[in-house]
């Protein structure tokens, strides 16, 4: 894992992004060089090649082509690549069509750029389903053999198929192993010796019991001095799953660790980003919003918009604005209810606009008002907040930033309607609150496009 602007990215993903972008730039430069080292030709190759590479990064990211591929089929990858190709080819043709006609070999440059885009799409599908390369796998030793160690191994196998667990070393006070017996390392071998013998890259400390001298600090320090990464449970889940596991975190880790930067500069940058992006989206989606309003009015009586009290920054309440997707009598008994899958209260138009998230577009007005941000934890109703704060530790921490139209939990976890779902989403929200930067905001907005296109998690 590589940390960029407080956010962890898989090394393999970063390499794939750089390869794809480099392929486009290299192809364009190759054509330019083949026609001689003309200053004008090289200038056009640099500006247009880099522009196309940047555009393809946005298209591929928005299509979900850089997301975890082991959870989707070959057909799904091909469909995403085809969608990206249908946008990428016209982009390449239109972009390189802007090159002045006086430039020699303009048609060759255009054809090469389009071919490079097609090759990138082929590579995206191939890389997603070619299987893990043994030479590039990360070797991980888990120090522990109890329930915590088992949880680490299960989450690691689900989140990163390119990681290799080389074994489990039981702690001094662990007598009831919960992990596969064939992966247990003999208890008599020291942590340092086991790590060196197995050639591990990382050690995850997952002891079920840390009292009574069970933590071999000197051995852990030796491993770190030998260049082996050593992480505790909370840090491991943060970097691998991009969430803060409530069950493995304590207040001291949150207080004395890094993150939770709510400075003036970050707030100002975020506000400028919110204003610019919300204005652009309002203009771009205005026709869609007009059509949606007409369809809502034609299908059922009642208002077009639906306002509801939600909890925002520092616990203050505000009225969130959405397109009405339910009947007017959705809560006729006056008691708040969670939205559920195939909810009978949802209208036909409402069902569609929920799937593609059109019902959320009026919240751009809340962003302009300063009540919400483009990215942040989703705002909940006061009734549910009171219930969740009483049952889930650290739930109120999510109110230290403005709620968002979209958020890390929304692109990482499907729609939830239970206390357990709220706990899972909170763990992603805590990660966002701890590590939020403009870089992470941009990634979330790109992933939101992929979620909307696939209709994942909509209710």
N, C-alpha and C positions, 0 to 999 in steps of 0.2 A: 504494500500500500504506500502511496505517495501523498503527502499532505500539501495541498495547494490552497493558499488563502484560508486556512483553518478547516478545509474540507478534504476528506480522504478520498482518493481515487485509486482504483486498481491500476497497478503498473501496466498490466496487459492492455487495459482500455486506453490508457494514454499513448502507448506504443501504436495501437491500431489507429488512433486519431491522427497521430503524426505521420504514419505511413500513408494513409489515404490523402491527407493534404499534400504531403510531399510528392505523391504520385502525380497529382494534377499540376503542381508547380514545375516538377521536373519535365513532364511531357511538353509543356508550353515552352520552357527554356530550351529544350532539345531542338525544337523546330526553329526557334529564334537563332540558336547557335549554328544550325545547319545552313542558315542563309547568310552567314557572315556576322562579325561582331559589330553590327551597326548600332550606334548609340540609341537611335530612335526605336529600333526593333527590340533591343534589350529593355528599354524603358517600358514599352508596351507589354512585353512579356511579364515583367515584374509586377506592374500595376494590375493588369487584367488577370494574370494567373493567380495572384494572391487574393484578389477580390472573389474570383470563382471558388477558390479553396475555402475561403471564409463562408461564402454562401452555402457550399455543400456541407460544411460542418454544421451549420444551423439546420439545414434540411434533414440531414442524417440524424441529428440529435432529436429534432422534433418528430421524426418518424420512429424513434425508439430503436434505431439500429445500433446504438452504443450501449443500450441497457443490457441486463443479464440475458444471455442468449440460451442458456441451458434450460430455461423455463418455457421456451416456445418451440414450435415445430418448424420443420423445413418449409412447409407451406406458408406459415405465418411470416417467416423471414423473407421469403420470396415476394409475398404480397407487400411487405413494407418496402423492400428494395424497389419494386415496380412503382409504387407510389412516389418514392423519392426520385426515381428516374424520370417519371412524367413531369416532375417539377424541375429537376436538374438539367435535363437536355434543353428545354426552352430557355432556361437561365443562361446556359453556356452560349447558345446561339444568339440570344439577344444581347448579352454582355459583349461578346467579341464582335458582334455586328456593329457596335459603336466605334470600333477602330476606324479611323479615317480611310476612305477608299484609296488614298494616295499611298498608303502603306503596302509594300509588296507582300505577296503571299498571305493576305488577310484570310482568304478562304481556307488555306492550309492550317492556319492557326485556329480557325473556328472548328474545322473538322477534328483536329487533334484534341481540342478542349472537350468536345462532345464525346470523343472516343475515351478520353481519360475519365470522364464522368461515368460512362458505362462500365469501364474496368473497375472503378471504385465500388460500384454496386455489386459486381460479380465477387469482388474481394470481400465485401461485407457479408454476403451469404456464405462464402467459403469459410471465412474466419469464424463465423458463428457456429458452424457445424463440422469443423475439421477435427475436433477433439483436442484435448489438452496436450500440450507438448511437454514431455517429461523434463527436458532441460530447463524449462522456464518455470517449473513448479516451485513453490515455497515450502520448505520443510519445517514443520512445526512440531515441537515437543510440548505436550501438556503436562504440567507439574500438578498432579492430583489424579485421583481415581474415583471420586465420589460423584454425587449428583451434579455438582457444579462443573466438573470435568466432562461429564456426559452431555450437559447442556451446551458446552463450548463446542464439542465435536459435532453434535447434531446441527447446530447453527452454522458452523463453518462449512460442513458438507453441503448445506442448502444454499449458502450465500456465495461460496467460492469453490467451484469444482476444480480449480487449478491449484488449490492448496493441498498439501499432502501431510497428513498426521502420521508421524513416524513412530509414535508411541506415547504411553502414559506412564509417568513415574509416580508411584504412590507417595504421599507425604508420610512423615514419621507417625502421625496419629490416625492414619486412615487404615482401618482393618476390614472394611466391607466394600470391596471394589464394585462399582456399578458399570464399569466400561468393559468392552470385549476382552476376555482373558488373553487372547492371542496377541494383543497389543500392549500388554503390561510388561514393564521393564522390571527386572529383578530389583527388589527393594535394597539389596546390599550395595548396589552401584551408586556412586555419588552423582549428583545432578550435573556437575561439571564434566565428569568422565563420560556420562551418557550423551550429553550434548555434543561433545567433541567427537565421540565415536560415530554418532549418527550424522554428523555434519549438518546440524540444524541451523536454520536462519532465524528462528524466533522461538521463544519460550513463553507460554501463557501460564501464569500462576493461577491455578483454579483449585486451591485447597478448600476442602469443606470445613476444616478446623485449623485455625492459625494460632491458637494459644499453646502454651507449654513448650515453647522453643521449636515449633514445627517449621518455622521459616528459616531456611539456611541462607542467611543474608550474605555471608562471605562467598558462598558458591554462586549465588545469583550475581554478585558483583564481579566475580571472576569471569563468568559467562559474558557479561556486558563488556568487560575489558577485552575479551577475545573477539568482539564485534558482533555478538549475538544479541538481537533485540529481546528485551525482557519487558513484558507488559502485564498489568494486573487485569482482573476480570472487567472492571468498569471501562478501562481504556480499550481493552480488546473489543468489547461489544460496540463501543463508540466508533472505532475505526473500521471494523468489519461489517457491522450491520447498519452503521450510520444512525444509531439510536442510543439513548441513555437508559440502560436497563435498571428499572426501579429496584428490582430484587437484589441487585449487586452494586448498589451505589450508596454512599453515606454522605451526610451533610459536609463533612470535612473535605471530601474529594471535590465537591462542587465549589466550596468556598476557596480552597487554597490552589485549585487547579487553574489552568488558563481558560480564557473564554469569557462569556457574558459581558462583552464590551458594548456598552450603551453610550458611548461618548457623543459629544456634540457634533463632531465631524461626520461620524457614521450616521447619525440621525439626519443631518443636513443632506448628505448624499442620498440617503434612502428616500427622503421627501422629494428631492428633485427628480429622482428616478420614478417615483410614484406619479408625480404630476405629468411628466413627459409621456410615460407609457399609457396612463389612463386616458389622456387626451387623444393620443394616436389610436387607441383601441376604440374609443367612443366614435371617432370619425369613421374608422374602418368598418365597424359593426352596425352603424346607424341603419342601413337598409335592412339588415337581419332583424334588428330590434323593432322596426316599423312593421314588418311582415308578422313577427311574433305577436305584437300587440293586437293586430287585426284578427289573427286566428284565435287568440284567447277570447276576444270579445264575441266572435261569431259562435264559438262552441258553447259557452256557458255564461249565464248572467253574473254580474259582479264586476269588481274593479280589475283593471289590467295588472296593476302592481300590488304587491303584498308586502306590508311592513311589519316588522316584528322586533321586539326588544331583545337586544343581545348584550353580552358583557364584553367590554373592550379594554383599552389600555388602563392599567392600574385599577381595574374593577369597575370603571365608570360604564354606565349603560348608554346605548344609543339605538336608534331605529335602523335596522338593516333593510335595504330595498331589494326586492326580487320580483321577477315576473311570477304571477300567480300560476301555480301548477296543480293546485288542489281545488276541490269544491269549496264553496263558501262555508259549508257546515263541517269542515274537516275536523274541528275540535268543538263540536256543539255542546259538549258537556263542560267546556271551559278548562279541562285538565290537559296540560301539555303531554304530547305523545311523541315517541321516537318515530322517525320515518322508517319503514320496513321494506323489504324486497317485495315487489308486486303489490305495493300499497293500494288498497281499493279506493282510497280517497283521491288518488291522482287521476286527472283527466287525460284524455287521449293526447291532446296537445302538450299537456304537462309531462306526460311520459316521454315524449320525444325530446322536449327542450331540456329535461333533466339528463337524458342520456348524453347529449352533446354539450351540456353545461350552459346552454343559452339562458336559462333561468337566472344565472349568476351575473349576467352582464350589467343590470342596473346598479350593481354594487360599485361600479366604477364611479358613480356619483358619490357614494360614501368615501371613496378614495380621494376625490377632489375636495371634499369637505374636511378631510383630515381625520375622519373617524376610523378609517381602515387604511391598510397598506396593500399594495399589489400582492405581496408575499408575506405570509405570517401564519400563526395558528388560526384555524377557523373559529369564529366567534360562536359561543353557545348561549342558550337561553338561561336567564338567571335561575330558573327552577332547577335545571339540570346542573348548573354550576354549583349551587349549594349542595346538591346531592353528591357530586363528584369530588368536591373539596373535602367533604367529610369522610370519603371512603378511599381516596387515592392520595398517597403522599406526594408532595411537591406539585400538585395540580395547579395551585395558584401562581406558580412560577411562569406559566405560559402567558399570564396577563401583564408581564413586565415589558412586552413589546405590543405594538398594534396588531390586531387581528388582520388576516389577509384574505383576499379574494381566492387565492390558492395557497397551498402550503406544502411543506415537506411531508407531512403525514398524508396529505391528499394524493400525492404522486407515488407514495410508497406503500400505502395501506388502503384496502378497499373500504367502501362506506361502512361505518359501524353504527349499531343501534343498541348496544348493551354496555354495561359497566366494563366488561372485559375488553370490548372493542375500544372504549375510551382510554383504558390503560395502555393498550398497544399504541394508539395514536399519540398519547401523551409522551411516550418514550421517543417518538420521532420529533414531536414539538420541542421537547427539552433539548434535543440535539440541535435543532434550528436556533433556539434562543441562545444556546451556548456558543454556537459557531457561525452565526449569520454574518454574511458579508455580501457585497454587491455581486461577487462571483457566484455565490450560492444562490442568490435571488435569480440570476440569469439562468442558471442550470435548472432551477425549479420551474421557471416559466417555459423553458424548452420542453421539459418532461411533461408539463401540463398539456402542451399541444399533442404529445403522443397519447396521453390518457384520453383526451377528447376524441382524437381520431379513432381510437380503438373502443371507446365507450366503456373502458374498464372501471368497475366499481360504482357505476351510476345506479341511483334508485329514485 
